[in-house]
Amino acid sequence: MNTKTTVITNEQLAGQFAFCDKIAAYWHEKNVTPTAYVETYGCQQNEADSEKLRGYLTQGGYAIVGEAEGADVVVMNTCAIREHAEQRVFGNLGALTHTKRRHPGQKIFLCGCMAGETKVSERIKHSYPHVDGVFSTHHLWQFPEILWNVLSKAKRQFYVEDEAGSIAEGIPQVRDSQLKTWVSIMYGCNNFCTYCIVPYVRGRERSRKKEDILAECRTLLENGAKEITLLGQNVNSYGKDLEGGVDFADLLAEIAQLPGDFLIRFMTSHPRDASEKLFDTMAKYPKIAKQLHLPFQSGSSRVLKAMNRHYDRETYLKKVNYAKSVMPDLVLTSDVIVGFPGETEEEFEETISLIQQVHYDSLFTFIFSPRTGTPAAAMADPTPKEEKNRRFDKLCAVQNAISEEIHNAYVGKAQRCLVDGQDKDMLTARTEGGRLVRFEGDPALIGTYQMITITGSTTWSLTGELKGN
């Protein structure tokens, strides 16, 4: 693995913009306005990457459309975290043979985390001849060059070498929303959890400069953003590779002091690096949402060691208890894996007891999925699938009961919420803690903060009415 970080220069980025100009001229000569469709799988970091892909495409003259049918360019931005996600991508990628048959000039690209796996790029090369290009996350900044080579040379392009992780500032973005925005503050991961493919496909940790992040946040706020979510595979490691001694808590504090009425969220936090300084900073600044996603993965210290998580049950609980002590209204969510290789029934019950002790607002729950190339994929795994499914169902039942109990406690209380959209004949909003609220109201309220009295609840959401109605 190449671990040296490279900074993409202004000259290199100007070269990519020159390719955008060539692409735009190519279509102008044909007197055609080309269309492009970008489909995103996986995490918020992939969503942020797709915004850059759309930015490049727009600069190249493409109009962004909502489906693959008839599009001149289709880009599938993929996730490699779970086997099911990969198989779904391959199925959808195969289905694109039909859209390309109906539109022979269509150019199809696969990128994202899956593209960083050698087995995937080789499979595409030999079994998916209708795919015109494959490029890993390290080569996203070169997308205009890749697209131009496909258009001008009529030859498939594979940019999947083990390049160093890079930082590229200035790539244009077409955002899904100006109201709720993503800002990537770092890329890659150094933790090498034994079940996780991310460090192998996204590279080692590399942080953006604080000044660049602050400048992006200022621009977003000037353009009407009401929520900024800071992204990284492990945001708590931010700044370790930078000079100047700035850490994630320092960055949060500076963003929280920018002018405007907005909230800051962030994900994901690794418990290993979650500090009391971070929790104190969250508690100090009203603009930092009192919401924390802190994945614990297992309640068993032995399993956590086998996962290479760098903390044990007691350390995790100590951090959670401190966070709750300085933020009594903290909304806490987490990730958990059921059926890690070698997990015993007793160790599974330790996970259940941790969930009951912490009382999470909600969980993202997964059955262990072996990823080729990770240490866990080679571990002995004697637990039958049926037993893992039983444990998974029990865990979900326990958490659903807790979520329902917590949501019931909202009823009768007023919450300051950001109205962010519509769902059929109802408006949708989010509490500071990220809880979904549905209520009746004028669509003109979208984009504003409103006080909403909670009138009802389910396991997964709340209902309410505007305070005073």
C-alpha positions as CSV (number, residue, x, y, z in Angstrom):
1,M,0.0,0.0,0.0
2,N,1.3,3.4,-1.0
3,T,1.0,5.6,2.2
4,K,2.5,8.9,1.1
5,T,0.0,11.7,0.8
6,T,0.2,13.9,-2.3
7,V,-1.3,17.4,-2.7
8,I,-2.8,18.0,-6.1
9,T,-1.4,21.3,-7.4
10,N,-3.3,24.1,-9.0
11,E,-1.6,23.3,-12.2
12,Q,-2.7,19.6,-12.1
13,L,-6.3,20.7,-11.4
14,A,-6.1,23.3,-14.2
15,G,-5.2,20.4,-16.4
16,Q,-8.5,18.7,-15.4
17,F,-10.4,21.8,-16.1
18,A,-8.8,21.9,-19.6
19,F,-10.2,18.4,-20.2
20,C,-13.7,19.7,-19.1
21,D,-13.3,22.4,-21.8
22,K,-12.4,19.8,-24.4
23,I,-15.4,17.7,-23.4
24,A,-17.8,20.7,-23.6
25,A,-16.4,21.6,-27.0
26,Y,-16.8,18.0,-28.2
27,W,-20.5,18.2,-27.5
28,H,-20.9,21.7,-28.7
29,E,-19.6,20.7,-32.1
30,K,-22.3,18.0,-32.2
31,N,-24.9,20.7,-31.2
32,V,-26.0,18.4,-28.4
33,T,-26.6,19.1,-24.6
34,P,-25.4,15.8,-23.1
35,T,-26.9,14.3,-20.0
36,A,-25.3,12.5,-17.1
37,Y,-26.6,10.3,-14.2
38,V,-24.6,9.6,-11.0
39,E,-25.8,6.8,-8.8
40,T,-24.4,6.7,-5.2
41,Y,-24.1,3.7,-2.9
42,G,-22.9,3.7,0.7
43,C,-21.8,6.4,3.1
44,Q,-22.0,10.2,3.3
45,Q,-18.4,10.4,2.1
46,N,-19.5,8.7,-1.1
47,E,-22.3,11.3,-1.4
48,A,-19.8,14.1,-1.0
49,D,-17.6,12.5,-3.7
50,S,-20.7,12.2,-6.0
51,E,-21.2,16.0,-5.6
52,K,-17.7,16.5,-7.1
53,L,-18.4,14.1,-9.9
54,R,-21.5,16.1,-10.8
55,G,-19.5,19.2,-10.5
56,Y,-17.0,18.0,-13.1
57,L,-19.7,16.8,-15.4
58,T,-21.5,20.1,-15.2
59,Q,-18.3,21.9,-16.1
60,G,-18.0,19.6,-19.0
61,G,-21.4,20.7,-20.3
62,Y,-23.5,17.9,-19.1
63,A,-27.0,18.3,-17.7
64,I,-27.6,16.1,-14.6
65,V,-30.6,13.8,-14.9
66,G,-32.3,11.4,-12.5
67,E,-32.1,8.1,-14.3
68,A,-29.7,6.0,-16.3
69,E,-32.1,5.5,-19.2
70,G,-30.9,7.7,-22.1
71,A,-28.1,9.4,-20.3
72,D,-24.9,9.9,-22.2
73,V,-22.8,9.2,-19.1
74,V,-23.6,6.9,-16.2
75,V,-21.4,6.8,-13.1
76,M,-21.9,4.3,-10.4
77,N,-20.1,5.5,-7.2
78,T,-19.8,2.4,-5.1
79,C,-19.4,1.1,-1.5
80,A,-17.3,-1.9,-0.5
81,I,-18.2,-2.3,3.1
82,R,-20.6,-5.2,2.8
83,E,-20.8,-8.1,0.3
84,H,-24.5,-7.5,-0.2
85,A,-23.8,-4.0,-1.4
86,E,-21.2,-5.2,-3.9
87,Q,-23.6,-7.8,-5.3
88,R,-26.3,-5.2,-5.7
89,V,-23.9,-3.0,-7.6
90,F,-22.9,-5.9,-9.9
91,G,-26.5,-6.7,-10.6
92,N,-27.4,-3.0,-11.4
93,L,-24.2,-2.7,-13.5
94,G,-25.2,-5.8,-15.5
95,A,-28.7,-4.3,-16.1
96,L,-27.0,-1.3,-17.8
97,T,-26.3,-3.5,-20.8
98,H,-29.9,-2.9,-21.7
99,T,-29.7,0.9,-21.4
100,K,-26.6,0.9,-23.5
101,R,-28.2,-1.3,-26.1
102,R,-30.9,1.3,-26.5
103,H,-28.4,4.2,-26.4
104,P,-25.2,2.8,-27.9
105,G,-23.3,6.0,-27.3
106,Q,-23.7,5.8,-23.5
107,K,-20.5,5.7,-21.5
108,I,-20.6,3.8,-18.2
109,F,-18.1,4.2,-15.4
110,L,-17.6,2.5,-12.0
111,C,-15.8,4.3,-9.3
112,G,-15.7,4.5,-5.5
113,C,-14.5,2.0,-2.9
114,M,-15.3,-1.1,-5.0
115,A,-13.1,0.2,-7.8
116,G,-10.1,0.1,-5.3
117,E,-10.3,-3.7,-5.1
118,T,-8.2,-5.5,-7.6
119,K,-10.7,-8.4,-7.8
120,V,-13.4,-6.0,-8.8
121,S,-11.5,-4.1,-11.5
122,E,-10.4,-7.5,-13.0
123,R,-14.0,-8.8,-12.9
124,I,-15.2,-5.6,-14.7
125,K,-12.4,-5.9,-17.2
126,H,-13.2,-9.5,-18.2
127,S,-16.9,-9.9,-17.5
128,Y,-18.5,-6.4,-18.1
129,P,-17.3,-5.2,-21.5
130,H,-20.0,-2.6,-21.6
131,V,-18.3,-0.6,-18.8
132,D,-16.1,2.0,-20.3
133,G,-14.0,3.1,-17.3
134,V,-13.1,2.2,-13.8
135,F,-11.3,4.5,-11.3
136,S,-10.6,4.3,-7.6
137,T,-11.2,7.0,-5.0
138,H,-7.5,8.1,-5.4
139,H,-8.2,9.0,-9.1
140,L,-11.5,10.9,-8.6
141,W,-9.7,14.2,-9.2
142,Q,-8.8,12.9,-12.7
143,F,-12.3,12.1,-13.8
144,P,-12.4,14.7,-16.6
145,E,-9.2,13.1,-18.1
146,I,-10.6,9.6,-17.8
147,L,-13.9,10.7,-19.5
148,W,-12.1,12.5,-22.3
149,N,-9.9,9.5,-23.0
150,V,-13.0,7.4,-23.3
151,L,-14.7,9.9,-25.7
152,S,-11.6,10.6,-27.8
153,K,-9.9,7.3,-27.9
154,A,-12.9,5.0,-27.8
155,K,-10.9,2.8,-25.5
156,R,-11.7,1.5,-22.0
157,Q,-9.9,3.3,-19.2
158,F,-8.7,1.7,-15.9
159,Y,-7.3,4.1,-13.3
160,V,-6.9,1.7,-10.4
161,E,-3.2,1.8,-9.5
162,D,-2.1,1.9,-5.9
163,E,-1.6,5.6,-5.9
164,A,-0.9,7.6,-2.8
165,G,-3.9,9.2,-1.1
166,S,-4.4,12.7,-2.3
167,I,-5.9,16.0,-1.2
168,A,-7.4,18.0,-4.1
169,E,-8.8,21.5,-3.3
170,G,-11.0,23.3,-5.8
171,I,-13.0,20.6,-7.5
172,P,-16.4,22.0,-8.4
173,Q,-19.4,20.5,-6.6
174,V,-23.0,20.2,-7.5
175,R,-24.7,19.7,-4.1
176,D,-27.9,17.8,-3.5
177,S,-28.9,20.5,-1.1
178,Q,-27.8,24.0,-0.2
179,L,-29.7,23.6,3.1
180,K,-28.0,20.6,4.6
181,T,-24.5,20.2,3.3
182,W,-21.5,17.8,3.6
183,V,-17.9,19.0,4.1
184,S,-15.1,16.4,4.0
185,I,-12.4,17.3,6.5
186,M,-10.2,14.3,5.9
187,Y,-9.9,11.1,4.0
188,G,-8.7,7.6,4.6
189,C,-8.2,5.6,7.8
190,N,-5.3,4.3,9.9
191,N,-7.1,2.0,12.2
192,F,-7.3,-1.3,10.2
193,C,-10.1,-2.9,12.0
194,T,-9.9,-6.5,11.1
195,Y,-13.3,-6.6,9.4
196,C,-13.0,-3.4,7.4
197,I,-11.8,-2.8,3.8
198,V,-11.8,1.0,4.0
199,P,-8.1,1.6,4.7
200,Y,-7.2,-0.6,1.7
201,V,-9.5,1.2,-0.7
202,R,-9.4,4.8,0.6
203,G,-5.8,4.9,1.8
204,R,-4.3,6.3,5.0
205,E,-5.6,9.3,6.9
206,R,-4.9,12.7,5.4
207,S,-6.4,16.0,6.7
208,R,-7.4,19.0,4.8
209,K,-6.0,22.3,5.9
210,K,-8.1,24.1,8.5
211,E,-8.1,27.3,6.4
212,D,-9.6,25.5,3.4
213,I,-12.3,23.9,5.5
214,L,-13.3,27.2,7.1
215,A,-13.4,28.9,3.7
216,E,-15.7,26.2,2.4
217,C,-18.0,26.5,5.5
218,R,-18.2,30.3,5.2
219,T,-19.2,30.0,1.5
220,L,-21.9,27.4,2.4
221,L,-23.3,29.6,5.1
222,E,-23.3,32.6,2.8
223,N,-25.3,30.5,0.3
224,G,-28.0,29.6,2.9
225,A,-26.7,26.4,4.6
226,K,-28.4,25.7,7.9
227,E,-26.6,22.4,8.7
228,I,-23.0,21.5,7.9
229,T,-22.0,17.8,8.5
230,L,-18.3,17.3,8.7
231,L,-17.2,14.0,7.2
232,G,-14.3,11.6,7.6
233,Q,-13.7,7.9,8.2
234,N,-12.5,8.9,11.7
235,V,-13.0,12.7,12.2
236,N,-11.5,12.4,15.7
237,S,-8.1,11.8,14.1
238,Y,-8.3,15.1,12.2
239,G,-5.1,17.1,12.3
240,K,-2.7,14.4,13.4
241,D,-0.9,14.7,10.1
242,L,-0.8,18.5,10.0
243,E,1.6,21.0,11.5
244,G,0.3,23.5,14.0
245,G,-1.2,21.3,16.6
246,V,-4.8,21.7,15.6
247,D,-7.2,18.8,16.4
248,F,-10.8,18.0,15.7
249,A,-12.1,19.8,18.8
250,D,-10.2,22.9,17.8
251,L,-11.7,22.8,14.3
252,L,-15.2,22.3,15.7
253,A,-14.8,25.4,17.9
254,E,-13.6,27.6,15.1
255,I,-16.5,26.6,12.8
256,A,-18.9,27.1,15.7
257,Q,-17.8,30.7,16.0
258,L,-18.6,31.5,12.4
259,P,-21.6,34.0,12.0
260,G,-25.0,32.6,11.2
261,D,-27.9,30.5,12.5
262,F,-26.8,26.9,11.8
263,L,-25.9,23.6,13.3
264,I,-22.7,21.5,13.0
265,R,-22.9,17.7,12.9
266,F,-20.1,15.2,12.2
267,M,-19.4,11.6,11.5
268,T,-17.9,9.2,12.0
269,S,-16.2,9.2,15.4
270,H,-13.9,6.4,16.5
271,P,-14.1,5.8,20.2
272,R,-10.3,5.3,20.3
273,D,-9.8,9.0,19.7
274,A,-13.0,10.5,21.2
275,S,-11.6,12.7,24.0
276,E,-13.1,14.7,26.9
277,K,-11.9,17.8,25.1
278,L,-14.2,16.9,22.2
279,F,-17.2,16.4,24.5
280,D,-16.4,19.6,26.4
281,T,-16.3,21.5,23.1
282,M,-19.6,20.0,22.0
283,A,-21.2,21.1,25.3
284,K,-19.7,24.6,25.1
285,Y,-21.0,25.7,21.7
286,P,-24.7,25.9,21.0
287,K,-24.1,25.6,17.2
288,I,-22.6,22.1,17.7
289,A,-25.5,19.6,17.7
290,K,-25.8,17.5,20.8
291,Q,-25.8,14.4,18.7
292,L,-23.0,11.8,18.7
293,H,-22.6,8.7,16.5
294,L,-20.0,6.6,18.4
295,P,-19.8,3.1,17.0
296,F,-19.1,0.4,19.6
297,Q,-19.4,-2.7,17.3
298,S,-19.4,-5.2,20.2
299,G,-20.0,-5.2,23.9
300,S,-17.3,-7.8,24.5
301,S,-13.8,-6.7,25.2
302,R,-12.4,-10.0,23.8
303,V,-14.3,-9.5,20.5
304,L,-13.2,-5.8,20.4
305,K,-9.6,-6.9,20.6
306,A,-10.2,-9.4,17.8
307,M,-11.7,-6.6,15.8
308,N,-8.5,-4.4,16.5
309,R,-10.7,-1.6,17.8
310,H,-8.1,-0.3,20.3
311,Y,-10.5,0.1,23.2
312,D,-12.4,-2.2,25.6
313,R,-15.9,-2.2,27.0
314,E,-14.9,-0.3,30.1
315,T,-13.1,2.4,28.2
316,Y,-16.1,2.9,25.8
317,L,-18.6,3.1,28.7
318,K,-16.4,5.6,30.5
319,K,-16.3,7.9,27.4
320,V,-20.1,7.6,26.9
321,N,-20.8,8.4,30.6
322,Y,-18.6,11.5,30.4
323,A,-20.2,12.7,27.2
324,K,-23.7,12.3,28.8
325,S,-22.5,14.0,32.0
326,V,-21.6,17.2,30.1
327,M,-24.5,16.9,27.6
328,P,-27.5,15.6,29.5
329,D,-29.7,15.8,26.4
330,L,-27.2,14.0,24.1
331,V,-28.7,11.9,21.3
332,L,-26.4,8.9,21.0
333,T,-26.4,6.5,18.1
334,S,-24.0,3.7,17.1
335,D,-23.0,0.8,14.9
336,V,-23.0,-2.8,16.0
337,I,-21.9,-6.0,14.3
338,V,-23.6,-9.3,15.2
339,G,-21.8,-12.7,14.5
340,F,-18.2,-11.6,14.3
341,P,-16.0,-14.7,13.8
342,G,-15.8,-16.6,17.1
343,E,-18.4,-14.6,18.9
344,T,-20.0,-16.8,21.6
345,E,-23.5,-16.6,23.0
346,E,-22.1,-15.1,26.2
347,E,-20.3,-12.4,24.2
348,F,-23.4,-11.6,22.3
349,E,-25.2,-11.1,25.5
350,E,-22.5,-8.7,26.6
351,T,-23.5,-6.6,23.5
352,I,-27.1,-6.8,24.6
353,S,-26.3,-5.6,28.1
354,L,-24.2,-2.7,26.8
355,I,-27.1,-1.6,24.6
356,Q,-29.4,-1.8,27.6
357,Q,-27.0,0.1,29.8
358,V,-26.2,2.9,27.4
359,H,-29.8,3.3,26.1
360,Y,-29.0,4.4,22.5
361,D,-31.5,6.5,20.6
362,S,-31.0,4.2,17.6
363,L,-28.5,1.8,16.1
364,F,-27.2,0.8,12.7
365,T,-27.1,-3.0,13.0
366,F,-25.2,-5.5,10.8
367,I,-24.5,-9.2,10.5
368,F,-20.8,-9.8,10.0
369,S,-19.9,-9.7,6.3
370,P,-16.4,-11.1,5.4
371,R,-14.5,-8.8,3.1
372,T,-11.8,-10.5,1.0
373,G,-8.4,-9.1,1.9
374,T,-9.2,-8.3,5.6
375,P,-7.9,-10.4,8.5
376,A,-11.4,-11.3,9.7
377,A,-12.2,-12.9,6.4
378,A,-9.6,-15.6,7.3
379,M,-10.8,-16.2,10.8
380,A,-12.6,-19.4,11.9
381,D,-16.3,-18.7,11.9
382,P,-18.2,-21.7,13.3
383,T,-21.5,-19.9,14.2
384,P,-24.3,-21.0,11.8
385,K,-26.1,-18.3,9.7
386,E,-29.4,-19.2,11.4
387,E,-27.9,-18.5,14.8
388,K,-26.5,-15.2,13.7
389,N,-29.9,-14.3,12.3
390,R,-31.5,-15.2,15.6
391,R,-29.1,-13.0,17.5
392,F,-29.6,-10.2,15.0
393,D,-33.4,-10.3,15.5
394,K,-33.1,-10.3,19.3
395,L,-30.7,-7.3,19.2
396,C,-33.1,-5.4,16.9
397,A,-36.1,-6.1,19.2
398,V,-34.2,-4.9,22.2
399,Q,-33.1,-1.7,20.5
400,N,-36.5,-1.0,18.9
401,A,-38.1,-1.2,22.4
402,I,-35.5,1.3,23.7
403,S,-36.0,3.7,20.7
404,E,-39.8,3.6,21.2
405,E,-39.4,4.4,24.9
406,I,-37.1,7.3,24.2
407,H,-39.4,8.7,21.4
408,N,-42.4,8.4,23.7
409,A,-40.6,10.7,26.1
410,Y,-40.6,13.5,23.5
411,V,-44.4,13.7,23.5
412,G,-45.6,17.0,24.9
413,K,-42.2,18.7,24.6
414,A,-41.3,21.5,22.2
415,Q,-38.3,20.9,20.0
416,R,-36.4,23.4,17.8
417,C,-36.3,21.8,14.4
418,L,-35.0,22.5,11.0
419,V,-37.8,22.1,8.4
420,D,-36.0,20.3,5.6
421,G,-38.6,18.8,3.1
422,Q,-41.9,17.2,2.4
423,D,-43.2,13.7,2.6
424,K,-46.5,13.5,0.7
425,D,-48.8,15.9,2.4
426,M,-46.6,16.4,5.5
427,L,-43.6,18.5,6.1
428,T,-40.4,16.9,7.5
429,A,-38.0,18.4,10.0
430,R,-35.1,17.3,12.2
431,T,-34.5,17.9,15.9
432,E,-31.1,19.1,17.0
433,G,-30.5,15.4,17.8
434,G,-31.4,14.4,14.3
435,R,-34.7,12.8,15.1
436,L,-37.2,12.9,12.2
437,V,-40.4,14.9,12.8
438,R,-43.5,15.0,10.5
439,F,-46.0,17.8,10.8
440,E,-48.6,19.8,8.8
441,G,-47.5,23.2,7.6
442,D,-46.8,25.6,4.7
443,P,-44.0,24.5,2.4
444,A,-42.7,28.0,2.7
445,L,-41.3,27.0,6.1
446,I,-38.8,24.7,4.4
447,G,-35.3,26.0,5.2
448,T,-36.3,27.6,8.5
449,Y,-36.0,26.7,12.2
450,Q,-39.3,26.2,13.9
451,M,-40.5,25.2,17.4
452,I,-42.6,22.1,17.1
453,T,-44.6,20.5,19.8
454,I,-44.3,16.7,19.6
455,T,-47.7,15.1,19.6
456,G,-46.9,11.4,18.8
457,S,-44.1,8.9,18.3
458,T,-43.2,5.6,16.7
459,T,-40.0,3.5,17.0
460,W,-38.4,5.5,14.2
461,S,-39.9,8.9,14.0
462,L,-42.0,11.6,15.7
463,T,-45.1,13.6,14.7
464,G,-45.9,17.1,15.9
465,E,-47.5,20.5,15.3
466,L,-46.1,24.0,15.1
467,K,-46.0,25.5,18.6
468,G,-48.9,27.7,19.2
469,N,-51.2,26.0,16.7
